[in-house]
Every structure is written in C-alpha cells, then in structure tokens.
Amino acid sequence: MNKLTINNLDLFYGENHALKDISLNIPNRKVTALIGPSGCGKSTLLRTLNRMNDLVENVKITGDVHFDGEDIYQQSDVKALRKRVGMVFQKANPFPMSIFENVAFGLKAQGVKSTEEIKAVVEESLRSAALWDEVKDRLDSDAFGLSGGQQQRLCIARAIAMEPEVILMDEPTSALDPIATHKIEELMDELRKKFTIVIVTHSMNQAKRIADKTAFFWMGELVEHGETDQIFNNPIDTRTQGYVSGEFG
Amino acid sequence: MLNRTQQDKVLLGAIWASASITILFLLWVMWHILSNGLSHVSWEFITGAYTRIGEASGIWAMIVSTVYMVGLSLSIAAPIGIMTAIYLTEYAKPGSKIVKVIRFCTESLAGIPSIVYGLFGMTFFVTTLGLGFSILAGSLTLSMLILPVIIRTTEEALMAVPISYREGGYALGATKIYTIWRLILPSAMPGIITSIILSIGRVIGESAPVFLTAGMVTQIPESVLESGRTLTVHLYKLTQELFTQSEWDQAYATATILIVLVLALNLATKIITNRYNKVSH
C-alpha cells in the first residue's frame, strides 16, 4: 500500500526547473531513500511532502502529491498536514529550552493543556527515540547540553510526539560521527514498524543498510527507483550504474 | 623616508595612543564629576524635597519624575517598536516597498535633532492635544525619539534567531504566530532587553525635548498629567544659575547620580549580552 503518491510533479524556483516530472510511490511503513549528487533535487522533493517549500519565495509547483489518497496541495490546512508528516533536519535544531519543553513544544502548539498527558507523551516519545534512559534524570536541563547525536534523537522524539504517520529525514546523520550515526540507523530500523520514513542521504552505504526502497535523482530528474537491492546491484540506467559504483557524484 | 619597520612602529604607536586617549578621557570625566560630586551625595540629598529659594536641595521629586518618564515612555514605545520589528522581520516581504518606507521613516526619525521633537511635542501634545506640560506629553515625545532604537535593535535580535528554529516550529505544525510568540521572541529576548536598556539610557539622557514638553515643576507629580522635572533637566536648570558653592555642589552631586545610573545600565546590558552569547554558542 502506498502512503504517498507523487504524480507528474514539477517544481520551479523562479526560472530554475528544480524538479522535472517526478512520479514516485512511497510505500507505507517502509524506509524510502532518496539518493543522488548535491543539487539533484532530492531535498527539494522531500520538502514538497510536508509543504515546507511554501516558505520559500517564488516557488511554483505543478502536478500533485496524494497522501492517503488526498491531494495535499488542494488542502488548505498545512498545519494539519505537518502534524501528520513530521520532519527531521540535516543539522539537529533543538530549540533553546529544556529537553522536556523541546518534546512538548508541538503538543503545546496544538493546544494540549493537560500536564499529565504532556508528560506521558514526552516520556513515550523519548523512549521511542531511544533517548529516555540517557536524559530521564535531566529533563529540565538545556537541550544544548546534549551531544550532537543526542540532539538529533531529541529532534526525532520531538517529531514523534506529534504522532505523525510519515517522518521525513533530510540527511539526518551527515553532521554526526559513525557511532552516533549507527545509533540513529538502529533507531530507524525500530521506527519503520510504526512510521513511513523518507530519508535523503548522501551516503550510499547508509541507503544500502536501512532503505527498503531507493530512488536515484539526477539533475532534477528521477532516473530510477525500485528495491534497494536492485538499485545497487542491478541498476538499469547507466547514470545510476555510474553513481552507485562511485564513478561520479 | 621611514622604512617598513619604522612605519609599523609609528602606526602601532598611533593606535595605542588613540586607545589610551579614549580610556583616559572617560576616566578623567568620571573622576572630575565623582570627585566633585560624591561627597555631596547623601541620603538626605537623594530623598529630600527641593525648593527654589534654596532651603532644601533634595532631588527625590526629580528621581520620581525620571522613573515615571522612563516607565511611561517605554510602555508606549516598547510594544509599538517590538511589534513593528516583528512585522518587518517575520511578516513583510524582504525588500518590499512597505519595508523600505518603514525603514526610511525610522532612519529619518533617528536622525532628527531631539530639540525638534521637543518643539513638535510642545505644539502638538502640549497645546493641540491639550495635555499641558506633563509627564504624559513628555513621554509621548520621548517615545517617538526611542522608537527607532527599539525597532532597529529588536529587528537585529530577531534576525539573529536561526532560520532552523522557524523551520523546526513550522515542521511541527505550529502556527506562525505561536512560533513567533513561543520560540522566536524568547530566543531574541536578550537582544530586546538590551534595546530597552539602551532606550532607558536615552530617556534619562535627554533634556531639551523633556523640559519643552514636561516642564520643570520640582514637585512629585501626582499623575501623569502633571508636570515633572527629570534629573537631566534638573542638572540643566542648576547649571543655568551657578552662583554659590552650594549650587555647584548640587550640580555635581546630581551629575554623580546620573553617571552612576548610566554606568549601572551599561553594566546590565553587558551582563545580559554575555549571558546571551553563552547560551547561543
């Protein structure tokens, strides 16, 4: 079953044709990796899925993106969409507040008042993000006191707290050391049981390790997509072959 | 002709000399005021009443008027200034016409000599609006004066808040207004507080626009519609009639109080900015 269906999507930044006629299905409760060289449009595509591109000036989008059968660009309630489609950014962006308040931020923004409910969700989210044991004794301390990997897991917990159905991850480990990266990858393996994950990554090894499906982008085009095994072992297109074998990119 | 090393030495000497002169000037002025004034500052001087004829020379009424003036000016200018800055950084399209107009207005406002504000305040607030020489008329005039400072510094504080906070807030489905209120403003708060402290210094420091709009009555104002004399205006008045030693002493003592106030404000700004730099790495 497909959680997200992208049909004939074109995206322009002013004159720049950043995404060209993209059609792609994102299967439910699977990890889909978007790979390709810098500037190929993979992050841009990720940001169309929760309409973060709406924040950028002069963006024009044609085509459609269906989320559980509903066209997200026809909906007017962007906030409701972003609640269902969470996002984790390239550089961990904890807010300048306590660990607890970071995870509670989205709930409070939705108007949740009950302290009990917030506490319960914060604990559950931190547990799901494999961070609870490390921070349970210092929930009130500043989130900036955490290590880079912990900060990124905090951001994942913050996204999980909204009980999204999809989590978008924009190169979530590119600023982390191998050990912190390993922890996040382990976590993603857990998360795929409950969430649909779309991850942009520069690391082909990461895509091989964690992704069920992989899509390869090249200069704004979706060149090839399919099972991760097939993309890396039997690519059809010569450009995919060149990229996954490390010849360029 | 000087060779390379000699040129360097001359330049270095000039730099050192300039830096030393700056520091020496500050120390000299402070020493001059404090050495002449500090011995005349007493509890009675600070809390006592003042009479024109000279039997009492306390400045309590002026301190109260100054506090009123600061409080009222800020409660008018701070909300307007902060909200304008929020509009400019968070809502207006960057580089749009309205932004340019507002920026031109604030920059022009900042460049107008303060006595001109005084004249405007006297004709408009005091006479046309019929507020009379009053704390309110003075505060309205001073709020126009400090508005550009508050807008500019708040804008800078808001722009220094990383984009990633805004993205993070929106990505959680938070509304724009919630993100600004709960995330952006708190992050910018140290910068905003600094801008408010700078404005307090400005309000305390002005004299001409104040006595043109708030008058110089040396009694504790009972409401904001009464006239009052701020410390700086008081010092100005004292320096107009320096005949006896005791009048000189009063002037220096008042100047001492002002200097201590301004130093305390600067120190507060420093502490807040330091803490800010620590938090935001």
HADDOCK unambig.tbl for C-alpha pairs under 7 A between the chains (distance, minus, plus):
assign (segid A and resid 79 and name CA) (segid B and resid 173 and name CA) 4.25 0.50 0.50
assign (segid A and resid 79 and name CA) (segid B and resid 174 and name CA) 6.56 0.50 0.50
assign (segid A and resid 79 and name CA) (segid B and resid 175 and name CA) 6.95 0.50 0.50
assign (segid A and resid 80 and name CA) (segid B and resid 173 and name CA) 6.43 0.50 0.50
assign (segid A and resid 82 and name CA) (segid B and resid 171 and name CA) 5.72 0.50 0.50
assign (segid A and resid 82 and name CA) (segid B and resid 172 and name CA) 6.04 0.50 0.50
assign (segid A and resid 82 and name CA) (segid B and resid 173 and name CA) 4.82 0.50 0.50
assign (segid A and resid 83 and name CA) (segid B and resid 172 and name CA) 5.80 0.50 0.50
assign (segid A and resid 83 and name CA) (segid B and resid 173 and name CA) 4.99 0.50 0.50
assign (segid A and resid 86 and name CA) (segid B and resid 171 and name CA) 6.38 0.50 0.50
assign (segid A and resid 86 and name CA) (segid B and resid 172 and name CA) 6.49 0.50 0.50
assign (segid A and resid 87 and name CA) (segid B and resid 171 and name CA) 6.05 0.50 0.50
assign (segid A and resid 93 and name CA) (segid B and resid 164 and name CA) 6.08 0.50 0.50
assign (segid A and resid 93 and name CA) (segid B and resid 165 and name CA) 6.60 0.50 0.50
assign (segid A and resid 93 and name CA) (segid B and resid 168 and name CA) 6.89 0.50 0.50
assign (segid A and resid 95 and name CA) (segid B and resid 165 and name CA) 6.37 0.50 0.50
assign (segid A and resid 96 and name CA) (segid B and resid 187 and name CA) 6.85 0.50 0.50
assign (segid A and resid 106 and name CA) (segid B and resid 172 and name CA) 5.47 0.50 0.50
assign (segid A and resid 106 and name CA) (segid B and resid 174 and name CA) 6.46 0.50 0.50
assign (segid A and resid 109 and name CA) (segid B and resid 174 and name CA) 5.32 0.50 0.50
assign (segid A and resid 109 and name CA) (segid B and resid 178 and name CA) 6.62 0.50 0.50
assign (segid A and resid 110 and name CA) (segid B and resid 174 and name CA) 6.94 0.50 0.50
assign (segid A and resid 159 and name CA) (segid B and resid 172 and name CA) 6.66 0.50 0.50
